[in-house]
């Protein structure tokens, strides 16, 4: 998987892409899929499917990369989704 991400990074750099590439690695139990070169991390629980992918935009003032998070309810009842429990980290 890391070789694939490395090859994608090199290909984008050689193509003259002006957008900085932010790579991400799934945790245990998560899956990464690629569509048109954009990776989506997917995690499944008993109640929902969570998908996260980059928006290729950065939040000022420190240029933090932003991501879109989609939550799909896979049950026949309401779920209580609390975004306060979400965390992310960056390795430099």
C-alpha positions in Angstrom: 0.0 0.0 0.0 2.8 2.5 0.9 4.5 1.7 -2.5 1.2 2.6 -4.3 0.9 5.9 -2.4 4.6 6.6 -3.2 4.1 6.0 -6.9 1.0 8.2 -7.0 2.8 11.0 -5.2 5.7 10.8 -7.7 3.3 10.6 -10.7 1.5 13.7 -9.5 4.8 15.6 -8.9 6.1 14.8 -12.3 2.8 15.8 -13.9 3.3 19.4 -12.6 0.4 19.3 -10.1 0.3 22.6 -8.2 -1.8 21.2 -5.3 0.3 19.8 -2.4 -0.3 16.1 -1.9 -1.5 15.0 1.5 -1.3 11.3 2.0 -3.2 9.4 4.7 -3.1 5.9 6.1 -6.1 4.0 7.3 -6.3 2.6 10.8 -7.0 -1.1 11.5 -10.4 -2.1 10.2 -10.5 0.7 7.6 -10.2 0.4 3.8 -8.8 2.8 1.2 -10.2 2.9 -2.3 -9.2 5.1 -5.1 -11.4 6.7 -7.8 -9.8 8.9 -10.4 -6.7 9.2 -8.2 -8.6 10.3 -5.0 -8.4 8.1 -2.0 -11.4 7.5 0.3 -11.0 5.9 3.7 -14.0 3.8 4.6 -14.9 2.4 8.0 -17.9 0.2 8.7 -19.7 -0.2 12.1 -22.8 -2.1 13.0 -24.9 1.1 12.5 -23.1 3.1 9.9 -20.6 3.4 7.1 -18.2 6.4 7.5 -16.2 7.7 4.4 -13.6 10.4 4.4 -11.8 12.0 1.4 -9.7 15.1 0.9 -11.4 18.3 -0.5 -8.0 19.6 -1.8 -8.7 22.9 0.1 -6.7 24.2 3.0 -8.0 26.1 6.1 -6.2 29.3 7.1 -4.3 30.4 9.0 -2.0 27.3 9.2 -3.1 25.7 5.9 -4.6 22.6 7.5 -5.9 20.2 4.9 -9.7 19.8 4.9 -11.6 16.5 4.4 -15.2 15.6 3.7 -16.8 13.1 6.1 -19.9 11.2 5.0 -22.0 9.1 7.4 -24.4 6.6 6.0 -27.0 5.1 8.4 -27.3 1.4 7.6 -30.1 0.7 10.1 -33.8 1.2 10.1 -33.6 3.6 13.1 -32.0 6.9 13.9 -28.3 7.0 14.9 -26.7 9.4 17.3 -23.6 10.7 15.5 -21.5 13.0 17.6 -18.7 14.7 15.7 -17.0 15.8 18.9 -15.6 12.3 19.2 -13.7 12.5 15.9 -9.9 13.0 15.9 -7.2 13.3 13.3 -3.5 13.7 13.4 -0.8 14.7 11.0 2.7 13.2 10.8 5.4 15.6 9.5 
